[in-house]
Structures are given as structure tokens and as C-alpha cells.
């Protein structure tokens, strides 16, 4: 009977210490924590406009003094358009929320596909920071985003292309090439357009005349021009945007 009582006492004490340890761990995780609050997944920028986004930073606790943390743009970001991001964010005294304003300008580098801006905190002793924040930006398209896919051959300096609107006559709306040599064999390129309803045409050229490049045209709804490989100096196709 004494042995059973001794075992019960040991188990009870062990359980008490274990529960205290778990509480301490939980409290540690919840204390001194700073993180970004969620933002919209995709932010569309009006053509040639500048957009300012307020990013909220929240702390787990309120402090009687201002707290300032260093913010940086992670190298995994793909945003090529012009932007500004403050290097620090301050949570004012007697509050647990602060904001930073991120400004992005629609320019030639911002296209009709998502480009990401990834924000992170620089590590600081005694502070537990949340996950990085990824914000997606794209140029606003009120019509149909249409993509030209182009695969180069081993002589990219021979390849050029032109995109035309055929509604009311032939109007050039985009062009590209020739591309630099040397280049990776069969490099894959893509070009995005925001197209109104109408008729369009694409022409791909090979200046040497031996063919090789491959192209196709698609939207989110499907393929408009099937994959086509040049067999000579040029190849063309037409398609319709409804």
C-alpha cells in the first residue's frame, strides 16, 4: 500500500511540473510577438496610376513606449515596377498596432500577371516575428488578358514578332526581337496584352529563313492559337477575342 501511495505522489508531482512547463511554453510563444496582418491577395493598379497600400503590423502586447522594427524587401520578390517601402515600422506607445505605406506605380514593367512584393522583419533579440508577407500586384485589365508564348531556337537573333489589331484595319499593338546571342537553347518567353473584343493577328519571323521558333496564344479560358513552329521565314495566325 505504501508503494502505491509513493507512485501516486510521484505521478502527481510530475504532472504538476509538466503542466507548468507547457503553460510557460505557451506564454513564451504569445509574448513579444510581432507580425504582419493579412492584405488582399491581389492588388490591381490602374494603368499609369500610383497606388498606396497600408500594411498593418500588430504586436501581441501594448507598451508604454514607441517600438520600431526594421522591415526589408525579401530577395524572392518579383515586382519589377517602381515601388517604395519604408525601412522601418513604428508601433506607437499605448498601442499594439502600427502601419507602413507601400507605394507602387504602374509603369512598363508592371504587366497583366501577378508580381510579388515580399516583406520581412529583420531579426531582433527577444522578439518573435511572424511569417513574411507576400503582396501580389498586377496592372488592372478591364478586358481580356491574352498571352503570347514564344519559344526561341538556337539563333534567337533571327527571331522577331508583331501583334496586330485587325478591327477596322491592321494596327500594330506590340512587337519584339531580335533577341541576343548567345542564349539558352529554346528559351521560353511570354508577353501579356489586355485586349478588347475584336479580331487580332500574330506574325513571327525568322530572318535567316530556316524556321525554328515556336509560338502560341492563350487566355485564361483556353488556347486561341495552337502551338505553331516556323518552317520558313515567317508564320502567321489570327484569333478572336469575344
C-alpha positions in Angstrom: 0.0 0.0 0.0 2.8 2.4 0.8 4.4 1.6 -2.6 1.2 2.5 -4.4 0.9 5.8 -2.4 4.5 6.7 -3.3 4.0 6.0 -7.0 0.7 8.1 -7.0 2.6 11.0 -5.3 5.4 10.9 -7.8 3.0 10.9 -10.8 1.0 13.9 -9.3 4.2 16.0 -8.8 5.4 15.0 -12.3 2.1 16.1 -13.8 2.2 19.4 -12.0 5.6 20.2 -13.3 4.7 19.1 -16.8 1.6 21.4 -16.9 3.6 24.3 -15.6 6.2 23.7 -18.3 3.5 23.7 -21.0 2.0 26.9 -19.7 5.4 28.6 -19.7 6.0 27.5 -23.3 2.6 28.8 -24.4 3.1 32.1 -22.7 6.6 32.4 -24.3 5.1 31.9 -27.7 2.4 34.6 -27.2 4.6 37.2 -25.6 6.8 39.7 -27.6 5.3 38.6 -30.9 5.2 41.0 -33.9 3.7 40.1 -37.3 2.1 41.4 -40.5 -1.7 41.3 -40.7 -3.2 39.8 -43.9 -3.7 42.0 -47.0 -5.7 41.4 -50.2 -4.2 38.6 -52.2 -4.0 40.6 -55.5 -4.0 44.4 -55.8 -4.8 45.8 -59.3 -3.1 49.1 -60.2 -4.9 51.3 -62.7 -2.9 52.0 -65.8 -0.3 54.7 -65.4 -1.5 55.3 -61.8 0.2 55.1 -58.4 -1.4 53.1 -55.6 -0.6 53.3 -51.9 -1.3 50.3 -49.7 -1.3 50.5 -45.9 0.2 47.4 -44.4 -0.7 46.7 -40.7 1.8 45.4 -38.2 0.4 44.1 -34.9 2.2 43.2 -31.6 0.9 40.8 -29.0 1.3 43.3 -26.2 0.8 47.0 -25.6 3.8 49.0 -24.5 4.1 52.4 -22.8 6.8 53.5 -25.3 7.1 53.5 -29.1 8.6 50.4 -30.6 10.4 50.5 -34.0 11.2 47.5 -36.1 13.3 47.1 -39.3 11.4 46.0 -42.4 13.1 44.8 -45.6 12.1 43.6 -49.1 13.0 39.9 -49.5 15.1 38.9 -52.5 12.4 36.5 -53.5 10.2 39.4 -54.6 9.4 39.6 -58.4 7.9 43.1 -58.5 9.7 44.9 -61.3 7.6 48.1 -61.3 8.6 51.2 -59.3 7.8 51.0 -55.6 8.8 52.4 -52.3 8.8 50.6 -48.9 9.7 52.3 -45.6 12.7 50.7 -43.9 11.1 50.8 -40.5 7.6 50.5 -38.9 6.7 52.1 -35.6 4.1 50.8 -33.2 3.1 53.9 -31.1 3.1 53.9 -27.3 0.0 52.5 -25.6 -1.0 50.7 -28.8 -0.2 47.3 -30.3 -0.8 48.3 -34.0 1.3 50.2 -36.5 1.2 50.8 -40.2 3.6 51.2 -43.1 2.6 52.6 -46.5 3.8 50.7 -49.6 3.6 52.7 -52.9 3.6 51.0 -56.3 3.4 52.8 -59.7 2.1 51.2 -62.9 4.8 51.5 -65.5 6.1 49.5 -68.4 7.5 46.9 -66.0 4.1 46.1 -64.4 2.2 43.7 -66.6 -1.1 41.8 -66.5 0.3 38.9 -64.4 1.0 38.9 -60.7 4.3 40.3 -59.5 5.1 39.7 -55.8 6.5 42.0 -53.2 7.7 40.0 -50.1 8.2 41.9 -46.9 10.1 40.6 -43.9 11.3 41.7 -40.5 15.0 41.8 -39.6 15.6 39.6 -36.6 15.9 41.2 -33.1 16.8 39.6 -29.9 13.9 38.8 -27.6 11.2 39.3 -30.4 9.3 36.6 -32.1 8.4 37.7 -35.6 5.6 36.3 -37.8 5.9 35.0 -41.3 6.9 37.1 -44.3 4.1 39.0 -46.0 3.5 38.5 -49.8 1.6 41.1 -51.7 0.6 40.5 -55.3 0.4 43.4 -57.8 -0.9 43.5 -61.4 -2.0 46.1 -63.9 -5.7 46.4 -64.0 -7.3 44.8 -67.1 -11.0 45.5 -67.8 -10.9 43.4 -70.9 -9.2 40.0 -71.6 -5.6 39.2 -70.6 -4.1 37.5 -73.6 -0.6 35.9 -73.6 1.8 35.2 -76.5 4.1 32.3 -75.7 7.3 32.3 -77.8 10.0 29.6 -77.7 13.3 30.6 -79.4 15.6 28.3 -81.3 19.4 28.3 -81.2 19.6 31.5 -83.2 17.5 34.0 -81.2 18.9 37.0 -83.1 16.9 35.8 -86.1 13.6 36.0 -84.4 11.1 38.9 -84.3 7.3 39.1 -83.9 4.4 41.5 -84.4 0.9 41.6 -82.9 -1.9 43.4 -84.8 -5.4 44.6 -84.1 -7.4 43.7 -87.3 -10.6 45.5 -86.3 -11.1 48.5 -88.7 -7.7 47.8 -90.4 -4.3 46.5 -89.3 -2.9 48.4 -86.3 0.4 47.3 -84.7 -0.1 46.8 -80.9 3.1 45.0 -80.0 6.4 43.7 -81.2 9.6 42.2 -80.1 13.0 40.9 -81.0 15.5 40.2 -82.3 16.9 38.5 -79.2 20.5 38.4 -78.1 23.0 35.7 -78.9 24.2 33.6 -77.2 21.1 32.4 -75.4 19.9 29.3 -73.8 18.7 26.9 -76.4 14.9 27.0 -76.7 14.4 29.9 -74.2 10.7 30.3 -73.4 9.3 33.9 -73.3 5.8 35.2 -72.7 4.1 38.6 -73.4 0.8 39.8 -72.0 -1.8 42.1 -73.6 -5.1 43.4 -72.3 -7.3 43.1 -75.4 -10.8 44.4 -76.2 -13.3 42.3 -78.1 -12.2 42.0 -81.8 -10.0 40.4 -84.4 -6.2 40.1 -83.9 -3.3 38.7 -85.8 0.2 37.5 -84.8 3.2 37.2 -87.2 6.6 35.6 -86.2 9.6 36.0 -88.4 12.9 34.1 -88.8 15.3 36.4 -90.7 17.5 33.5 -92.0 14.5 31.7 -93.3 15.2 28.3 -91.9 12.4 28.4 -89.3 12.7 27.1 -85.8 10.8 29.4 -83.3 7.5 28.2 -81.9 4.6 30.3 -80.8 1.1 30.1 -79.4 -1.6 32.5 -78.0 -3.9 31.8 -75.0 -6.2 33.3 -72.4 -7.4 32.0 -69.1 -10.3 30.4 -71.0 -8.2 28.4 -73.4 -5.9 28.3 -76.4 -6.6 30.8 -79.2 -3.7 29.9 -81.5 -2.3 26.4 -81.2 1.4 25.8 -80.9 3.0 26.6 -84.3 6.6 26.1 -85.4 8.0 28.2 -88.2 9.2 26.1 -91.2 10.5 29.1 -93.2 10.9 32.8 -92.9 7.6 33.6 -91.2 4.3 32.2 -89.9 1.1 34.0 -89.0 -2.3 33.3 -87.3 -5.4 35.2 -86.5 -7.7 34.9 -83.4 -10.8 36.5 -82.0 -11.4 38.0 -78.5 -15.1 37.8 -77.7 
